[in-house]
């Protein structure tokens, strides 16, 4: 796919989805030229899966890097927190109190005061995916409320929403009940009005499912393939 095609596809998708939906461009394994093209086309949110790739991309983009918001959308290992904090503006994949506490403890060393986070929920209870599995913590809504209450006491974090991958099906309609439950969980937590918690984002929906996710209440989607095409694993 040519560089201009990336920009055109980004512009088309951005125009098609509602204005209130935040579009995070997932750039795993993409080239600097491709990422620069979508930034020039108006992208303001970039999502990376790996800290090392994000660091290299951040450096390669030079002055452009400071004009966008960087989202960590892949699993964060504790030994990568120190490297992640200077790069990312949002960490979407916090899946335990221990990890939240580890991030909170290291924020000051990254010359930041507050780091926005999302709690990652493995809504499909899939062994192959990260995130908190509802089946492991029943009743899940009560467990999640207690978890977020405990995180709200951490001085340098701000819980801003929930994130999920959702199961991947050939037919996007099959994801609908999972997204619907996520929306119900999100609204329940939001309605609690917890101190130091600002539930503003429900991050769910990717290339194959973002339209269904938006219909079910998502206000943040993470899209890569629909913009860039299939990844070239030989890069």
BAPAGU-577535 format. One record per residue (C-alpha): residue number from 1; x, y, z. Coordinates in steps of 0.05 Angstrom, whole numbers, plus 32768, in hexadecimal, padded with zeros to 4 digits. Layout:
residues N
REC|NUM|X|Y|Z
...
***
This chain:
residues 235
REC|1|8000|8000|8000
REC|2|801B|8044|7FED
REC|3|8025|8079|8021
REC|4|7FED|80A6|8006
REC|5|7FBC|806B|800A
REC|6|7FC7|8069|8055
REC|7|7FB6|80B2|805C
REC|8|7F78|80AB|8030
REC|9|7F5F|806F|8057
REC|10|7F6A|8093|8099
REC|11|7F44|80D0|8080
REC|12|7F0A|80A4|8067
REC|13|7F04|807D|80A8
REC|14|7F0A|80BC|80D2
REC|15|7ED2|80DB|80A9
REC|16|7EA5|809D|80AE
REC|17|7EA7|8093|80F9
REC|18|7E85|80C4|8129
REC|19|7EAC|8101|813E
REC|20|7EA9|80EE|8187
REC|21|7ECD|80AC|817B
REC|22|7F18|80B2|8186
REC|23|7F3F|808E|814F
REC|24|7F80|806F|8167
REC|25|7FAA|8059|812B
REC|26|7FCA|8016|813B
REC|27|8010|8018|811C
REC|28|802E|7FD5|8130
REC|29|8064|7FC2|80FD
REC|30|8055|7FFE|80D0
REC|31|808B|8029|80B0
REC|32|809D|806F|80C6
REC|33|8086|8088|8081
REC|34|8041|8069|808B
REC|35|8039|8085|80D0
REC|36|8051|80C9|80BB
REC|37|801E|80C9|8082
REC|38|7FE2|80BD|80B1
REC|39|7FFB|80F2|80E0
REC|40|7FFF|8123|80A6
REC|41|7FB8|810E|8095
REC|42|7FA0|8123|80DA
REC|43|7FAB|80E9|8109
REC|44|7FB7|8100|8150
REC|45|7FB6|80BD|8175
REC|46|7FE9|8086|8167
REC|47|7FE6|8041|8187
REC|48|8023|8014|818F
REC|49|8025|7FCD|81A9
REC|50|806E|7FCA|81BD
REC|51|8099|7FFB|81E5
REC|52|80D7|7FEF|81BB
REC|53|80B2|7FFB|8179
REC|54|8092|8039|8196
REC|55|80D5|8054|81AD
REC|56|80F3|804B|8167
REC|57|80B6|806A|8145
REC|58|80B6|80A4|8176
REC|59|80FF|80B3|8165
REC|60|80F6|80AA|811A
REC|61|80BA|80DA|8117
REC|62|80E4|8110|8138
REC|63|80BB|8150|8142
REC|64|807B|812E|812A
REC|65|807D|8100|8167
REC|66|806C|8139|8197
REC|67|802D|814D|816F
REC|68|8007|810D|817E
REC|69|7FEE|80E3|81B8
REC|70|8010|80A0|81C2
REC|71|7FE7|8066|81DB
REC|72|8003|8024|81F3
REC|73|7FD2|7FF1|81DA
REC|74|7FFB|7FB2|81E5
REC|75|800E|7F8C|8223
REC|76|803C|7FB1|8252
REC|77|8071|7F8A|8276
REC|78|8087|7FA6|82B9
REC|79|80CF|7FA8|82A3
REC|80|80BC|7FD6|8269
REC|81|8098|800A|8293
REC|82|80D3|8039|829A
REC|83|80DD|803A|824F
REC|84|8092|8040|8240
REC|85|8082|807C|826C
REC|86|80AB|80B1|8247
REC|87|808A|809C|8205
REC|88|8041|808E|8212
REC|89|800C|80C0|8224
REC|90|7FD8|808A|8232
REC|91|7FE0|8041|8249
REC|92|7FA3|801A|8234
REC|93|7FB7|7FD5|824D
REC|94|7FBA|7FD7|8298
REC|95|7FA0|7F94|82B1
REC|96|7FB0|7F91|82FC
REC|97|7FB9|7FBC|8339
REC|98|8002|7FA6|833D
REC|99|8010|7FC1|82F8
REC|100|7FEC|8002|8306
REC|101|8014|800A|8346
REC|102|8055|7FFC|8321
REC|103|8045|8032|82EE
REC|104|8031|8063|8325
REC|105|8072|8058|8349
REC|106|809B|806A|830B
REC|107|8075|80A5|82EE
REC|108|80A0|80DA|8310
REC|109|80DF|80BE|82F0
REC|110|80BF|80CB|82AC
REC|111|80B5|8115|82BD
REC|112|8069|810D|82BB
REC|113|8035|811B|82EF
REC|114|7FF9|80F2|82D8
REC|115|7FF3|80B7|82A7
REC|116|7FAE|80A7|828B
REC|117|7F9F|805C|8289
REC|118|7F68|802D|8273
REC|119|7F59|7FEB|8293
REC|120|7F5F|7FB1|8262
REC|121|7F26|7F7F|8265
REC|122|7F2A|7F3C|8242
REC|123|7EE0|7F3B|8236
REC|124|7EE2|7EFA|820E
REC|125|7F08|7ED5|8245
REC|126|7F3B|7EBF|8212
REC|127|7F7A|7E9C|822A
REC|128|7FA2|7EB9|81F0
REC|129|7F95|7F02|8202
REC|130|7FAA|7F2F|823B
REC|131|7F7A|7F56|8267
REC|132|7F4E|7F46|82A3
REC|133|7F20|7F0B|8295
REC|134|7EDA|7F14|82B1
REC|135|7ED4|7EC8|82BD
REC|136|7F0E|7ECC|82EE
REC|137|7EED|7F01|8319
REC|138|7EA3|7EF5|8322
REC|139|7E7B|7F1F|832F
REC|140|7EA8|7F46|82FF
REC|141|7E87|7F8B|8305
REC|142|7E93|7F8B|8350
REC|143|7EDB|7F74|8347
REC|144|7EE9|7FAA|8314
REC|145|7ECA|7FE0|8340
REC|146|7EF7|7FCC|837A
REC|147|7F34|7FCA|834C
REC|148|7F27|8010|8331
REC|149|7F18|802B|8376
REC|150|7F5D|8012|838C
REC|151|7F7E|802F|834F
REC|152|7F5D|8073|835B
REC|153|7F89|807B|8399
REC|154|7FC8|8079|836E
REC|155|7FE2|80C0|836A
REC|156|8000|80C0|8324
REC|157|7FCC|8099|82FD
REC|158|7F88|80AC|82E2
REC|159|7F58|8074|82CE
REC|160|7F36|808F|828F
REC|161|7F12|8053|8274
REC|162|7F0E|800A|8260
REC|163|7F2F|7FE7|8225
REC|164|7F22|7FA4|8204
REC|165|7F38|7F7D|81C8
REC|166|7EF9|7F54|81C3
REC|167|7EF8|7F0F|81A2
REC|168|7F09|7F0E|8159
REC|169|7ED3|7EEE|812D
REC|170|7ECC|7EE9|80E2
REC|171|7E88|7F0B|80EA
REC|172|7E8F|7F4D|8111
REC|173|7E47|7F45|8128
REC|174|7E5E|7F0D|8156
REC|175|7E85|7F40|817F
REC|176|7E46|7F68|818F
REC|177|7E32|7F47|81D1
REC|178|7E79|7F4D|81EB
REC|179|7E7C|7F97|81DB
REC|180|7E37|7FA1|81F7
REC|181|7E4D|7F83|823A
REC|182|7E8A|7FB0|823A
REC|183|7E5E|7FED|8231
REC|184|7E32|7FD6|826C
REC|185|7E70|7FCD|8298
REC|186|7E8C|8010|8282
REC|187|7E4B|8035|8292
REC|188|7E46|8014|82D6
REC|189|7E8C|802A|82EA
REC|190|7E81|8070|82CC
REC|191|7E40|8079|82F4
REC|192|7E64|806C|8335
REC|193|7E86|80B0|8330
REC|194|7EC6|8097|8352
REC|195|7EF6|80CB|836D
REC|196|7F34|80D4|8341
REC|197|7F15|80A9|830A
REC|198|7F01|80C9|82C8
REC|199|7EDD|8094|829F
REC|200|7EDC|80B3|825B
REC|201|7EF3|807D|822A
REC|202|7ED9|803A|8216
REC|203|7F10|8021|81E8
REC|204|7EF7|7FE7|81BE
REC|205|7EF4|7FD5|8174
REC|206|7F29|7FC8|8141
REC|207|7F2B|7FC1|80F5
REC|208|7EFC|7F86|80F2
REC|209|7ECC|7F9E|8128
REC|210|7ECF|7FE9|8132
REC|211|7E8C|7FF7|8112
REC|212|7E68|7FC7|8140
REC|213|7E90|7FE0|817B
REC|214|7E7A|8028|816E
REC|215|7E32|8012|8168
REC|216|7E38|7FF1|81AC
REC|217|7E56|802F|81CE
REC|218|7EA1|8032|81BF
REC|219|7EBD|8078|81BC
REC|220|7F05|8063|81AD
REC|221|7F19|8033|8176
REC|222|7F5E|8017|8164
REC|223|7F66|800D|8119
REC|224|7FA3|7FF7|80F2
REC|225|7F96|7FC6|80B9
REC|226|7F5B|7FEE|809C
REC|227|7F8B|8029|8095
REC|228|7FCD|8008|8082
REC|229|7FB8|7FC4|8065
REC|230|7FD2|7F81|807D
REC|231|8014|7F83|80A3
REC|232|8053|7F6E|807D
REC|233|8074|7F3D|80AE
REC|234|80B4|7F3E|8086
REC|235|80C3|7F87|8095
***
